[in-house]
Structures are given as structure tokens and as C-alpha cells.
């Protein structure tokens, strides 16, 4: 049972290979526990289990930590405050969303996505809002329950496909949250996978950058008349001391053609480039433009 809730307040490298990136220096990082912004006491664990034991909470228990006035019988309101004193749904990305079960909304276990990370970290996504494009949205939190307390390290908002997955990563001595999304065309032939990075700042999870991990496009070729060029992007991500190293690779090929006299169905070229997302206060500043924008449509 719960009781007693209270709040506390690069330089780009042309033509480099994946092997070269892996040989790059790996910054030594200390295992530093984030500073909690909210904490709630839990029923004590037995002495045999130890005070540092990581605990798994169910969605309704996590809701009590995230939203102090949450009532399991009544549900959550659109004006509910999170444990940092901010409106849980007051974010521009949530504009246009609506609860498909009205308000107040009782919580189902399926409404919350819980992804586990190292050292007992949990990323919580409360999917309470639905959007016309099929996406879902709601509060996002970095949390952990250990020993006799549950802690929140940052709260923000996220909107994306229902199947989005979350993880934590270390950049220097701080823990960031990553959200991976995958969106496909109605026929399923073209998909785009992206990563969103959130930085914990002053009790909030702030969106620092969004990158493409995997992406494909087919456009009319500008150099091979009557043919189409297919572009495929893949991105390798490496977390370092002061930011995130991205090795982007775009392969270009001419797609098959039914016209026999045209030289189609062949590889054209492969371009590699690295850029760096440097932590700069509340954002991740890119050392260069994404490779995709600089390559697509030029073949």
C-alpha cells in the first residue's frame, strides 16, 4: 500500500565507416542516479529483500505517483495536475487529442506502456488521448520504484503510434529517454523508423531532437531519364560523454523497369556521413544537416 506523497523539488566526418566509428573513444561514464522531483513512500520491503531491491508496480500504482489526486474509482480529469504541479495534458503536442472514453477517464492497464531500463529505471507512457491520424498521446515519465519509495525523475508528453517503444540511455552522467516510432504507408511498402530524444530538465522531460533511424523513398531520377531512384537511409547511434554520434548511410539504386531498353535494377552509389548531437542546455544541437535532406532527389 502507498502512503505519504510529497514532491521534491562534432565535427562531421566524410566517408567514415561503421568500424571506424566503433573504434572511436568511448567516454568513461559514472553510474549517477538522477535527482528525483517527486517521491512517494511505499510499504516497506521485508529485511530479507533489502532496501535497494527494485520493485515492479502496476499501472494504477504508477498513476498514484505521477498524479497525486488520482482516484482509481473516479479516474483522471483533463485538468489533473501531475506530481510537479503542472497540468498533465497541457502540452502543444496534445492539441487535438480526445479521450475515447470521455472524462473523467478510468484507467485500464492497457492504457499505460511501461518499458524497463537498466538499474530499475522505467519509462511510463499514459496513452489517454486519441488523434484523427491514429496516433495516441499523453504524459511521459522517467521513474523508478526501489526499496520503500517510488520516484519520478522527469515528466513530459509524447504523441506517436501505439506501438512506440521507450528506453533510457546515458549521455555523460545523465540519463535521457528515447522513444522509437515506426510509421508505415497504408499498403505497408514504405516505412519510416524514428528516434525521439528527451532530456530531463527541471523536473520536465524536454524533447531535444528527432532523427530518422531507417527510411526509404522512391522518386523520379534526375540523372537517369525515365527511371526511378530508391533511397534507403540507415543510422547507427552511439552515446558519448557530451552528446550522441550519428553515422548516417544512404544507399541509392535504380529501381527495376519493365522497359527492356532501359538500364535499370542496379546499385548507383552509397553515401556515408557522421554528425554529432551535442547537449546544449535544453536541446541537442546538430553539427550538420541530416544526410537525407542533402542526398535525396539528386540522382
C-alpha positions, 0 to 999 in steps of 0.5 A: 500500500502507498502512503505519504506523497510529497514532491521534491523539488562534432565535427562531421566526418566524410566517408567514415565507416561503421568500424571506424566509428566503433573504434572511436573513444568511448567516454568513461561514464559514472553510474549517477542516479538522477535527482528525483522531483517527486517521491512517494513512500511505499510499504516497506520491503521485508529485511530479507529483500533489502532496501535497494531491491527494485520493485515492479508496480502496476499501472494504477500504482504508477498513476498514484505517483505521477498524479497525486489526486488520482482516484482509481474509482473516479479516474483522471480529469483533463485538468489533473495536475501531475506530481510537479504541479503542472497540468498533465495534458497541457502540452502543444503536442496534445492539441487535438487529442480526445479521450475515447472514453470521455472524462473523467477517464478510468484507467485500464492497464492497457492504457499505460506502456511501461518499458524497463531500463537498466538499474530499475529505471522505467519509462511510463507512457499514459496513452489517454488521448486519441488523434484523427491520424491514429496516433495516441498521446499523453504524459511521459515519465522517467521513474523508478520504484526501489526499496520503500519509495517510488520516484519520478525523475522527469515528466513530459508528453509524447504523441506517436503510434501505439506501438512506440517503444521507450528506453533510457540511455546515458549521455555523460552522467545523465540519463535521457529517454528515447522513444522509437516510432515506426510509421508505415504507408497504408499498403505497408511498402514504405516505412519510416523508423524514428528516434525521439530524444528527451532530456530531463530538465527541471523536473520536465522531460524536454524533447531535444531532437528527432532523427530518422533511424531507417527510411526509404523513398522512391522518386523520379531520377534526375540523372537517369531519364525515365527511371526511378531512384530508391533511397534507403537511409540507415543510422547507427547511434552511439552515446558519448560523454557530451552528446550522441554520434550519428553515422548516417548511410544512404544507399541509392539504386535504380529501381527495376523497369519493365522497359527492356531498353532501359538500364535499370535494377542496379546499385548507383552509389552509397553515401556515408556521413557522421554528425554529432548531437551535442547537449546544449542546455535544453536541446541537442544541437546538430553539427550538420544537416541530416544526410537525407535532406542533402542526398535525396532527389539528386540522382 
